């Protein structure tokens, strides 16, 4: 059968066979649309002379494509709302699947034929076609658009998918109603992303289609879903078993369980010849080129290809189209209708030529019943390219309709003019085509973006292997690009058939996802989706899957044991509710109680010689100061607050200075009394009267008060959240503010204590009637031992233990002073009242037991203080 590249023209209801370009007559004002379709395809056969004979076969699906355009125009002509009073005609060309014929046909449509239109007086008129639907091949479209784009003649393709055609610089007048290959790649990636497949294999055909897709897929897959390729192989066109076997072996060895194939039917047939049973563990993702190819849906291939997910052109419904096809009859239209006659001959295996009868063949009568014929033409259940043709014709029609609704004086062109059919320029129609926007009866919105691409949409198909051995390709979803939501994937997973016993989608990852609490650590030299999962370090978390890094918790928070969320840090301070705080509080209150009892005893026996000896007023003041020392320790227990931080050290410093001042004055009085007992020493006592003693205590205490005031004013202690000691908890403590202020406060207390100790030590050998100096010596020995041990212990104790050490030092030194100074006196007052006389007091000798007891207490305390300083608990807490 010879492919005839001449066109078929319909004007209104009349078909005309064009022997050469331009034999149809047009009614003034009518518009013709051009169409390029593959109605024939070529087969090449060698002959005996080593040359080749090209034989063109009739392509029924291609003929149905041409009839779709005819039906759409017929439907528009019958529509009173779209292009009223305008009759559309069409000129259809067969490109014969050959580039030179297709290109020539496109030029013939664009150049116009002089018999086809009527010239006006100014040599202007409607061109032969105002727009072309086609060509279906990307290569043909590139060739035609490169030339016709110079004249801005709109070309709306329904099947050319090459991404290069979106280049408006090269192809300014090219439009299409089918998604580009770029979107097909992105649609594939959306499916992979949905199932979490990040480790896949890629097989592509050895042509521009496959190689271009390969480059695009590699970059987009990593960018859009973080996936990577386990392997990427090129499928040769020829049947090379060794090459295909290597590819199959690579697939078997790879851990990738998903294979994406951008190729054609012939490649899959060659590949399946080398497939073994273990390939059934793989899921296949098919490109649009072979998703719906019937030759692969066979029992031979389904054990391997069953469950395949594929991308397919959007299926649409065109009401009334089948009835229109049933009306096709060469006798009812025109015997010169070569395209219809060729379809009729191919379908009914007859010929219209009388010579065919003489050769023994069947002659076509034109009365054959098309309804009963076995032909693909009437299969309108899967209208996919046809639906794109339908949208392309309506896009041109709506553009013409918008152009004809232009109001003169408000037009978009120079001088606000409008375009007219009589003076229509192709670029004017292209202007309206770029702005067209309508909705098909099937519910799909049609408009073109800045690259001439329509809103892309694909159906997702699934290869179902039925129990009876038959196969079915079913629709399980769609992927489309929305104006506002971007790319959207819709899948009905319950309908998807997986070719596995579990009927569940496989897992195809190089490395399993890192759970929350870990982060990704890339393996050097391996793809980015191959990684290790490293747990987050302390204080850091990751609450998402596959986190690239762990984030640090806020200052007051710490990581949970699972490292997947932050928890509020535990707070630590010397509390009244913990055992240590309870013990110290109890000891403080006990000391306060004992002081109160002793003060009551001394008050009750205030007239006795034991109380009145050596200035009873200083003894009462000393008991009050000791009571304050016991009470001030309570300020170190409990949650630190501003007022407790400011008051604790001031109260401690003033209370102890008051206590030590009383002891210092008492010691000085003892020495003065001894010197006064010697001849000529009476003048010394005038400097140590009651007023002088009170004044000395007040002055010494006022100095400490001044130090505390200056400290609080210049750099006051404040509550502080310390996170340096422990990572997982906050230590509430009082920041001393000024280290110098704290050092001066302690130094002043130490200075007075050393003076008291030295004076008492020098007076230890005085006559027995002045032996209170020995008590003072032992009390100050205890006091100094405690505070000497306190300094290193305090510095090396973290957090609440520093407060505990200070409280312990306060309580220990206070108890030492209380017992050493008032223990022997209370012993005599309560248990030996017969010694509480003036004569007995003058002759009291410190009992050996009392001395031994006080000394033993001092030694025990010193040992305990240094044990506390070197305790492993403190060191462990600090670490």
C-alpha positions in Angstrom: 0.0 0.0 0.0 1.4 3.4 -1.0 1.2 6.3 1.4 -0.4 9.3 -0.2 0.8 12.5 1.4 -2.0 14.6 -0.2 -4.6 16.0 2.2 -8.2 15.4 2.9 -10.3 18.6 3.3 -13.8 19.1 4.8 -15.6 22.4 4.4 -18.8 22.4 6.4 -20.2 18.9 5.6 -18.4 18.4 2.3 -15.3 16.2 2.0 -12.8 17.0 -0.9 -9.7 14.9 -1.8 -6.9 17.3 -2.7 -4.8 16.1 -5.6 -2.5 19.0 -5.0 -2.4 21.7 -2.4 -5.4 24.0 -2.7 -8.4 22.8 -4.6 -11.1 23.4 -2.0 -13.3 26.5 -2.1 -14.1 28.3 1.2 -17.1 30.4 2.1 -15.8 33.9 3.0 -15.4 34.1 6.8 -14.9 30.3 7.3 -11.8 29.1 9.1 -9.7 26.0 8.5 -7.7 24.1 11.0 -4.8 21.8 10.0 -4.1 18.4 11.3 -1.1 16.1 11.1 -1.6 12.4 12.0 0.1 9.1 11.5 -2.4 7.2 9.4 0.3 5.0 7.9 3.5 3.6 9.2 6.4 2.1 7.2 7.9 -1.3 7.2 11.2 -1.9 5.4 11.9 -5.1 3.5 15.1 -6.1 1.7 14.9 -7.4 -1.9 17.2 -9.6 -3.9 19.2 -6.6 -5.3 20.3 -5.7 -1.8 18.1 -2.6 -1.8 15.1 -2.0 0.4 11.4 -1.7 -0.3 9.4 0.6 1.9 5.9 -0.7 2.6 3.3 1.5 4.4 0.8 -0.1 6.6 -2.5 1.4 7.6 -2.6 2.4 11.3 -6.2 2.2 12.6 -5.5 4.1 15.9 -3.9 6.9 13.9 -7.0 7.0 11.7 -9.1 7.2 14.9 -6.9 10.2 15.9 -7.8 12.0 12.7 -11.5 11.2 13.1 -11.3 12.7 16.6 -10.4 16.0 15.2 -13.2 15.7 12.6 -15.6 14.9 15.4 -14.5 17.8 17.6 -14.9 20.3 14.7 -18.3 18.8 13.8 -19.4 19.2 17.5 -18.1 22.8 17.6 -20.0 23.7 14.4 -23.2 22.4 16.0 -22.6 24.4 19.2 -24.5 27.7 19.1 -22.5 29.2 22.0 -19.0 28.6 20.7 -18.0 30.4 17.4 -21.6 31.2 16.4 -22.1 32.0 12.7 -18.6 30.6 12.0 -18.1 27.3 10.3 -14.9 25.5 11.0 -13.3 23.3 8.4 -10.2 21.2 8.6 -7.4 19.9 6.4 -5.9 16.6 7.5 -2.5 15.3 6.4 -1.0 11.9 6.9 2.7 12.1 7.9 3.2 8.4 7.1 5.5 8.3 10.2 8.2 9.7 8.0 10.0 13.0 8.7 10.2 14.4 5.2 6.5 13.7 4.5 5.4 15.1 7.8 7.6 18.2 7.4 6.3 18.7 3.8 2.7 18.4 5.0 3.3 21.0 7.7 4.7 23.4 5.2 1.8 22.8 2.8 -0.7 23.6 5.6 1.2 26.8 6.5 1.9 28.1 3.0 -1.7 28.0 1.8 -3.1 27.1 -1.6 -4.3 29.8 -3.9 -7.5 27.9 -4.8 -8.4 27.6 -1.2 -9.0 31.2 -0.2 -10.3 34.3 -1.8 -8.0 37.3 -2.0 -9.3 40.7 -1.2 -8.5 43.8 -3.1 -5.5 44.7 -0.9 -4.0 41.2 -1.4 -4.9 40.0 2.1 -7.1 37.2 3.2 -7.5 34.3 5.5 -4.6 31.8 5.3 -5.3 28.2 4.5 -5.0 27.2 8.2 -5.0 29.4 11.2 -3.6 26.7 13.5 -2.3 23.1 13.3 -3.1 20.2 15.5 -0.1 17.9 15.6 2.5 16.5 14.9 2.4 13.5 17.2 6.2 12.9 17.0 8.7 15.1 18.9 11.2 15.1 16.1 8.6 16.1 13.5 7.3 18.8 15.8 10.8 20.2 16.3 11.4 20.4 12.6 8.0 22.0 11.8 8.0 24.4 14.7 11.5 25.6 13.9 10.2 26.9 10.6 6.6 27.8 11.3 7.6 29.5 14.6 9.1 32.2 12.5 5.6 33.0 11.2 4.0 32.6 14.7 1.7 30.0 13.3 0.2 28.1 16.3 1.0 24.4 16.5 -0.8 22.4 19.2 0.6 18.9 19.5 -1.2 16.1 21.3 1.6 13.6 21.6 5.1 15.3 21.3 6.6 15.1 24.8 10.2 16.3 24.4 11.1 18.8 27.1 13.1 20.7 24.6 9.9 21.9 22.9 9.2 24.0 26.1 11.9 26.4 25.0 10.0 29.5 23.9 13.1 31.1 22.3 13.4 28.2 19.8 9.7 27.3 19.5 7.6 30.5 20.3 4.4 29.2 18.7 4.4 25.6 19.9 1.8 24.4 22.4 0.8 21.0 23.5 -1.9 19.2 25.5 0.2 16.3 26.6 2.7 16.6 29.5 6.3 16.9 28.7 8.9 14.3 29.6 10.1 16.5 32.4 6.8 16.1 34.1 6.7 12.4 33.4 10.0 12.2 35.3 8.6 14.2 38.2 5.4 12.1 38.2 7.6 9.0 38.5 9.5 10.6 41.4 6.2 11.4 43.2 5.3 7.7 43.1 8.7 6.7 44.4 8.5 9.3 47.1 5.0 8.1 48.1 6.2 4.5 48.7 9.5 5.6 50.3 11.6 4.1 47.5 15.0 5.9 47.6 17.2 3.2 46.1 16.1 2.2 42.6 17.5 1.0 39.3 17.1 2.8 36.0 17.0 1.3 32.6 16.7 3.6 29.5 16.6 3.1 25.8 19.6 3.9 23.6 18.1 7.0 22.0 17.5 10.7 22.7 14.4 9.9 24.6 16.1 7.6 27.1 19.4 9.5 27.4 17.6 12.8 28.0 15.3 11.2 30.6 18.3 9.6 32.3 20.0 12.9 32.9 16.8 14.6 34.1 15.9 11.7 36.4 19.2 11.5 38.1 19.2 15.2 39.1 15.5 15.5 39.9 15.4 12.2 41.9 18.1 13.4 44.3 16.7 17.0 44.5 13.1 16.1 45.0 13.1 13.0 47.2 16.7 12.5 48.3 16.9 9.2 46.4 19.7 7.8 44.3 20.3 5.2 41.7 21.7 1.8 42.5 22.5 1.4 38.8 21.7 3.1 35.5 21.9 1.0 32.3 21.2 1.6 28.6 19.1 -1.0 26.8 20.4 -1.6 23.2 17.9 -1.6 20.3 19.3 -4.8 18.8 18.8 -8.2 20.5 22.2 -8.6 22.2 21.7 -11.5 24.7 25.1 -10.9 26.4 24.3 -7.3 27.0 20.9 -8.0 28.4 22.2 -10.8 30.5 24.7 -8.5 32.1 21.9 -6.1 32.9 19.8 -8.9 34.5 22.7 -10.1 36.6 23.3 -6.6 37.8 19.6 -6.4 38.8 19.8 -9.6 40.7 22.9 -8.6 42.6 21.6 -5.2 43.5 19.7 -4.5 46.7 17.4 -2.2 44.9 13.9 -3.8 44.6 12.4 -1.2 42.2 13.3 -0.9 38.5 12.3 2.1 36.4 12.2 1.6 32.7 12.1 4.5 30.2 12.1 2.4 27.0 10.0 0.9 24.3 8.2 -2.4 23.8 11.1 -4.0 21.9 13.5 -3.4 24.7 11.2 -5.1 27.3 10.8 -8.1 25.0 14.6 -8.5 24.7 15.0 -8.0 28.5 12.4 -10.5 29.4 14.2 -13.2 27.5 17.0 -13.1 30.0 14.9 -12.7 33.1 15.0 -15.5 35.7 12.6 -16.4 38.5 14.4 -14.3 41.1 13.4 -11.1 39.2 9.9 -11.6 40.6 11.2 -9.9 43.8 11.3 -6.6 41.9 8.6 -4.0 41.3 8.6 -2.4 37.9 7.8 1.2 37.1 6.8 1.8 33.4 7.1 4.9 31.4 4.3 6.1 29.2 5.9 4.6 26.2 5.1 1.0 27.2 2.5 1.1 30.0 -0.4 0.3 27.7 1.4 -1.8 25.1 -0.8 -4.9 24.7 2.1 -7.1 23.6 3.5 -7.2 27.1 0.4 -8.1 29.0 0.8 -11.8 28.2 1.0 -14.9 30.4 4.6 -15.3 29.3 5.6 -11.9 30.8 3.1 -11.4 33.7 5.0 -13.6 36.2 7.7 -11.0 36.0 5.9 -7.8 35.1 2.7 -8.4 37.1 2.0 -5.6 39.5 3.8 -3.0 37.3 2.9 0.6 38.0 3.0 2.8 34.9 2.4 6.3 33.8 -0.3 6.8 31.1 -1.8 9.7 29.2 -4.9 11.0 30.8 -8.0 9.0 29.8 -11.0 11.0 28.8 -14.5 10.5 27.7 -15.9 12.0 24.5 -19.7 11.6 24.5 -21.1 10.7 21.1 -17.8 9.8 19.5 -18.5 6.1 18.9 -21.8 7.0 17.2 -19.9 9.4 15.0 -17.4 6.7 14.0 -20.2 4.3 13.2 -21.4 6.8 10.5 -18.2 6.6 8.6 -18.9 5.2 5.1 -17.0 5.9 1.9 -20.2 5.8 -0.1 -22.1 8.2 2.0 -19.3 10.8 1.9 -17.2 10.9 -1.2 -15.5 8.2 -3.2 -12.5 10.4 -3.5 -12.0 10.2 0.3 -8.8 8.2 0.0 -8.2 8.0 3.8 -11.6 6.6 4.6 -11.4 4.1 1.6 -8.0 2.9 2.9 -9.5 2.3 6.3 -12.4 0.5 4.8 -10.1 -1.7 2.7 -7.9 -2.5 5.7 -10.8 -3.3 8.0 -12.9 -5.5 5.6 -9.9 -6.9 3.6 -11.3 -5.8 0.3 -10.5 -3.3 -2.4 -12.6 -0.7 -4.3 -10.7 -1.4 -7.5 -12.4 -3.6 -10.1 -9.0 -5.0 -11.0 -8.9 -6.6 -7.5 -11.9 -8.7 -8.4 -10.2 -10.0 -11.5 -7.2 -11.0 -9.3 -9.5 -13.1 -7.1 -10.0 -10.6 -4.3 -13.1 -9.2 -2.7 -14.4 -5.9 -3.9 -15.6 -3.4 -1.3 -19.2 -2.3 -1.8 -19.3 0.4 0.9 -22.4 -1.3 2.4 -20.4 -3.4 4.8 -21.6 -3.2 8.4 -19.0 -1.4 10.5 -20.8 -2.1 13.7 -20.1 -5.8 13.4 -16.4 -5.5 12.2 -13.5 -6.4 14.4 -11.6 -3.1 14.5 -9.8 -1.0 17.0 -11.6 2.1 15.6 -14.7 1.5 17.7 -12.8 0.9 21.0 -13.4 4.1 22.8 -12.9 2.8 26.3 -9.3 4.1 26.5 -9.4 7.5 24.8 -6.0 9.0 25.7 -4.3 10.6 22.7 -7.8 11.2 21.3 -8.7 13.2 24.5 -5.6 15.3 23.9 -6.6 15.9 20.3 -10.1 16.9 21.5 -8.6 19.4 23.9 -6.3 20.8 21.3 -9.1 21.5 18.8 -11.2 23.1 21.5 -8.3 25.2 22.6 -8.0 26.7 19.1 -11.7 27.1 18.9 -11.9 29.0 22.2 -9.0 31.2 21.1 -10.9 32.1 17.9 -14.0 32.7 19.9 -12.2 35.0 22.4 -10.7 36.9 19.4 -14.1 37.4 17.8 -15.6 38.7 21.0 -13.0 41.6 21.0 -14.7 45.0 21.3 -13.3 47.5 18.7 -11.3 50.3 20.4 -10.5 48.0 23.4 -8.4 45.4 21.6 -5.0 44.2 22.7 -3.1 45.2 19.6 -1.7 48.5 18.4 -4.2 51.3 18.7 -6.5 49.1 20.7 -7.5 47.3 17.5 -9.0 43.8 17.2 -8.2 41.0 14.9 -10.7 40.0 12.2 -11.1 36.8 10.1 -10.5 38.8 6.9 -7.1 40.1 8.1 -6.2 37.5 10.6 -2.5 37.1 11.3 -1.2 33.9 12.9 0.5 35.8 15.8 -2.8 37.4 16.7 -4.4 34.0 17.2 -1.4 32.9 19.2 -2.0 35.9 21.5 -5.4 34.6 22.4 -4.3 30.9 22.5 -1.8 31.9 25.3 -4.6 33.2 27.4 -7.2 30.5 26.7 -8.8 28.9 29.7 -11.8 26.5 29.7 -13.0 23.2 31.2 -13.8 20.1 29.2 -17.0 18.1 29.7 -14.9 15.5 31.5 -14.0 18.1 34.1 -10.4 18.9 33.2 -9.2 22.5 33.1 -7.2 23.5 30.0 -4.9 26.4 29.8 -1.3 26.9 28.7 1.6 28.2 30.9 4.4 30.5 29.8 6.1 27.6 28.0 3.1 26.5 26.0 2.5 23.5 28.2 -1.0 22.6 29.3 -1.8 21.7 32.9 -0.1 18.3 33.1 -1.9 15.2 34.3 -1.2 11.5 34.1 -3.1 8.4 35.0 -1.4 5.8 37.1 -2.0 2.3 35.8 -1.4 -1.1 37.5 -0.9 -4.4 35.7 -3.3 -6.9 37.4 -2.8 -10.6 37.0 -6.2 -12.3 37.5 -6.5 -15.8 39.0 -7.8 -17.2 35.8 -4.6 -16.2 34.0 -6.0 -13.2 32.2 -4.6 -9.8 32.6 -6.0 -6.3 33.2 -4.5 -2.9 33.3 -6.5 -0.8 35.8 -6.4 2.8 36.8 -5.3 3.2 40.4 -4.7 7.0 40.6 -3.4 10.1 39.0 -0.7 12.7 39.3 -1.2 16.2 38.2 0.1 19.7 38.7 -2.3 22.1 40.4 -2.2 25.8 40.0 -2.2 26.4 43.7 -1.0 23.1 45.3 1.7 22.1 42.9 2.2 18.5 42.1 -0.5 16.2 43.6 -0.4 12.4 43.7 -3.6 10.5 44.3 -3.4 6.7 44.8 -5.9 4.1 45.7 -3.6 1.7 47.4 -6.3 -0.8 48.1 -6.7 -1.4 44.4 -3.0 -1.9 43.6 -1.9 -5.5 42.8 1.6 -6.4 44.0 3.2 -9.4 42.5 4.3 -10.7 45.9 2.8 -13.2 48.3 2.2 -10.5 50.9 0.6 -8.3 48.3 2.4 -5.4 49.9 4.7 -2.9 48.3 8.4 -3.8 48.6 11.0 -1.9 50.5 13.7 -0.4 48.4 16.2 1.6 50.3 20.0 1.5 50.6 19.9 2.3 54.3 16.9 2.1 56.5 15.5 5.4 57.8 17.1 6.9 60.8 14.5 7.0 63.6 14.1 10.1 65.8 16.9 10.3 68.2 19.5 9.7 65.6 21.0 11.6 62.6 22.4 10.6 59.2 26.1 10.1 58.8 27.1 9.8 55.1 29.4 7.0 54.1 32.3 8.4 52.2 32.4 7.2 48.6 28.9 6.0 48.6 25.6 7.5 47.2 23.9 10.0 49.5 21.1 7.6 50.4 23.6 5.1 51.8 24.3 6.2 55.4 24.7 5.2 59.0 22.4 6.3 61.8 24.3 7.9 64.7 22.6 8.5 68.0 22.4 12.1 69.1 24.8 13.2 71.8 23.7 14.2 75.2 21.8 17.5 75.1 20.8 17.2 71.5 17.7 15.7 69.9 16.2 14.9 66.5 12.5 14.5 66.4 12.1 13.7 62.7 13.0 10.7 60.6 16.2 11.0 58.6 17.4 14.1 60.3 20.7 15.4 58.9 21.8 16.8 62.2 20.8 16.9 65.8 19.6 20.2 67.4 20.7 21.4 70.8 18.0 21.7 73.5 17.3 25.1 75.0 19.3 26.1 78.1 16.7 25.0 80.6 16.0 21.7 78.8 17.9 18.4 78.3 17.5 15.5 75.9 15.3 12.6 76.8 16.9 9.1 77.1 15.6 8.4 73.6 17.1 11.7 72.3 13.8 12.4 70.5 12.5 15.4 72.5 13.7 17.9 75.1 12.6 17.6 78.7 12.8 20.2 81.4 16.0 19.9 83.4 15.7 18.7 87.0 16.3 21.5 89.4 18.7 21.0 92.4 19.1 23.1 95.5 19.5 22.4 99.2 15.8 21.7 100.0 13.9 21.4 103.2 12.4 18.2 101.9 15.6 16.1 101.3 17.4 14.2 104.0 20.4 16.5 104.1 18.3 19.6 104.3 16.1 18.0 107.0 19.2 17.1 109.1 20.7 20.6 108.8 17.4 22.3 109.6 16.9 20.1 112.6 20.4 20.7 113.8 20.0 24.5 113.4 16.7 24.5 115.3 18.3 22.3 118.0 21.1 24.8 118.4 18.7 27.6 118.5 16.7 25.8 121.2 19.8 25.0 123.3 20.8 28.7 123.1 17.3 29.6 124.3 17.5 27.1 127.1 21.0 28.4 128.2 19.8 31.9 127.9 16.9 31.0 130.2 19.2 29.3 132.7 21.5 32.3 132.7 18.5 34.7 133.1 17.1 32.7 135.9 20.5 32.5 137.7 21.6 36.0 136.6 22.4 37.0 140.3 24.7 34.1 140.9 28.5 34.5 140.9 28.9 32.2 138.0 26.8 34.3 135.7 27.9 37.6 137.0 31.6 36.7 136.7 33.5 38.5 133.8 30.7 40.7 132.6 27.4 38.9 132.4 26.1 41.4 129.9 28.6 40.1 127.3 27.6 36.5 128.1 23.9 37.4 127.3 24.9 39.2 124.1 27.1 36.2 123.2 24.2 33.8 123.6 22.0 36.1 121.5 24.6 36.2 118.7 25.0 32.4 118.8 21.3 32.1 118.5 21.4 34.3 115.4 24.2 32.2 114.0 22.1 29.1 114.3 19.1 30.8 112.7 21.1 32.4 109.8 22.0 28.9 108.6 18.3 28.5 107.6 18.8 31.1 104.9 21.1 28.7 103.1 18.3 26.1 102.8 15.5 26.3 100.3 15.1 27.7 96.8 17.4 30.7 96.4 15.6 33.9 96.0 16.9 37.5 95.7 16.2 38.4 99.3 17.7 35.2 100.8 20.8 35.5 98.6 21.3 39.1 99.8 20.5 38.3 103.4 22.3 35.0 104.0 25.9 36.2 103.9 25.1 39.5 105.5 23.3 37.8 108.4 26.0 35.2 108.7 28.8 37.8 108.6 27.3 40.2 111.1 26.1 37.4 113.5 29.6 35.8 113.7 31.4 39.1 114.0 29.0 40.0 116.9 29.8 36.6 118.5 33.6 36.8 118.0 33.6 40.5 119.1 32.1 39.5 122.4 34.7 36.7 122.8 37.5 39.1 121.9 36.3 41.7 124.4 35.9 39.0 127.1 39.4 37.9 126.5 40.8 41.4 126.7 38.9 41.9 130.0 40.5 38.7 131.4 43.9 40.0 130.5 43.2 43.5 131.9 41.9 42.1 135.2 45.0 40.0 135.6 47.3 43.0 135.0 45.2 45.1 137.4 45.8 42.6 140.1 49.5 43.4 140.0 50.9 46.5 141.7 50.4 49.6 139.7 48.1 47.9 137.2 44.8 49.4 138.4 44.8 52.1 135.8 44.2 49.5 133.0 40.7 48.7 134.2 39.4 52.2 133.4 39.7 51.3 129.7 37.6 48.1 130.1 34.4 49.3 131.8 30.9 48.2 130.7 30.5 51.1 128.4 33.8 50.5 126.8 33.0 46.9 126.3 29.7 47.6 124.7 31.3 50.3 122.5 34.1 47.9 121.4 31.5 45.3 120.4 29.4 47.8 118.5 32.4 49.3 116.6 33.7 45.9 115.6 30.3 44.8 114.5 29.6 48.0 112.6 32.8 47.5 110.5 31.3 44.2 109.3 28.0 45.8 108.7 29.7 48.4 106.6 31.5 45.7 104.6 28.2 43.9 104.0 26.5 47.1 102.9 29.3 48.0 100.5 29.2 44.5 99.1 25.4 44.5 98.6 25.4 47.9 97.0 28.3 47.3 94.6 27.7 43.7 93.5 24.9 42.1 95.3 24.5 38.3 95.4 21.7 37.1 93.1 20.0 33.8 92.3 21.8 31.9 89.5 20.9 28.9 87.4 24.2 27.0 87.2 24.4 24.5 84.3 28.1 23.9 84.5 28.1 21.2 87.2 25.6 18.9 85.6 24.4 18.7 82.0 21.0 17.2 82.8 20.0 19.4 85.7 20.0 23.0 86.8 21.7 23.9 90.1 20.0 26.8 91.7 22.5 28.7 93.8 23.4 32.2 94.9 26.1 33.9 92.9 28.2 35.8 95.4 28.5 38.7 93.0 31.8 40.0 94.3 34.4 37.5 95.3 36.4 40.3 96.9 33.4 41.2 99.0 32.9 37.7 100.2 36.7 37.3 100.9 36.8 40.5 102.9 33.8 39.4 104.9 35.4 36.1 105.8 38.8 37.7 106.3 37.4 40.1 108.8 35.8 37.3 110.8 39.1 35.3 110.6 41.1 38.3 111.8 38.9 38.8 114.9 39.0 35.0 115.6 42.8 34.9 115.4 43.2 37.9 117.7 40.8 36.2 120.2 42.7 32.9 119.9 46.1 34.6 120.4 45.0 36.6 123.4 43.3 33.6 125.0 46.3 31.4 124.3 48.7 33.9 125.9 46.4 34.1 128.9 46.0 30.3 129.3 48.6 30.2 132.2 47.0 32.9 134.3 46.2 32.0 137.9 43.3 29.6 138.2 40.8 32.3 139.3 41.1 33.8 135.8 40.9 30.4 134.0 38.0 31.4 131.6 40.8 32.1 129.1 41.3 28.4 128.8 37.7 28.0 127.7 38.0 30.8 125.2 41.2 29.1 123.9 39.5 25.8 123.3 36.4 27.5 121.7 38.5 29.5 119.3 40.6 26.5 118.5 37.4 24.8 117.4 36.2 27.9 115.5 39.4 28.3 113.6 39.7 24.6 112.8 36.2 24.6 111.4 36.7 27.7 109.1 40.2 26.6 108.0 38.7 23.4 106.8 35.7 25.2 105.4 37.6 27.2 102.7 38.9 24.3 100.6 35.8 22.2 101.2 33.6 25.1 100.0 35.6 25.8 96.9 35.5 22.1 95.8 31.9 21.4 96.6 29.5 21.9 93.7 26.0 23.2 93.8 23.9 22.5 96.9 26.9 20.8 98.6 28.6 24.2 98.8 25.6 25.5 100.8 25.6 22.4 102.9 29.3 22.8 103.7 28.7 26.4 104.7 25.7 25.5 106.9 27.7 22.7 108.5 30.6 25.1 109.2 28.2 27.6 110.8 26.5 25.0 112.9 29.8 23.3 113.9 31.5 26.5 114.9 28.4 27.7 116.7 28.1 24.5 118.7 31.8 24.6 119.4 31.5 28.1 120.9 28.3 27.2 122.8 29.7 24.0 124.3 33.2 25.3 125.1 32.0 28.6 126.6 28.8 27.7 128.3 29.0 24.0 128.9 31.2 24.1 132.0 29.1 27.0 133.5 25.8 25.2 132.9 27.3 22.1 134.4 28.2 24.0 137.6 24.9 26.0 137.7 22.7 22.9 137.2 24.7 20.0 138.6 27.1 21.5 141.1 25.2 24.5 142.6 27.5 24.3 145.7 30.3 25.6 143.6 28.3 28.6 142.4 29.6 30.8 145.1 32.1 33.7 145.0 34.8 31.9 146.8 34.3 28.8 144.7 34.2 30.7 141.5 37.6 32.4 142.3 39.1 28.9 142.8 37.4 26.9 140.0 39.8 24.8 138.2 38.7 23.5 134.8 38.0 19.8 135.3 40.2 17.5 133.3 37.2 15.8 131.9 35.8 19.0 130.5 39.1 19.9 128.9 39.5 16.4 127.4 35.9 16.5 126.1 36.4 19.9 124.4 39.7 18.8 122.9 38.2 15.5 121.6 35.4 17.4 119.9 37.9 19.7 118.2 39.9 16.7 116.8 36.8 14.8 115.7 35.5 17.9 113.8 38.8 18.6 112.1 38.9 14.9 110.9 35.3 15.1 109.7 35.9 18.4 107.8 38.8 17.0 105.9 36.9 13.8 105.2 34.1 15.9 103.7 36.6 17.8 101.6 38.2 14.6 100.2 34.9 12.6 99.9 34.4 10.9 96.6 30.9 12.1 96.5 31.9 15.7 96.1 34.4 14.8 93.4 31.8 12.7 91.6 29.2 15.4 91.8 31.7 17.9 90.4 32.5 15.7 87.5 
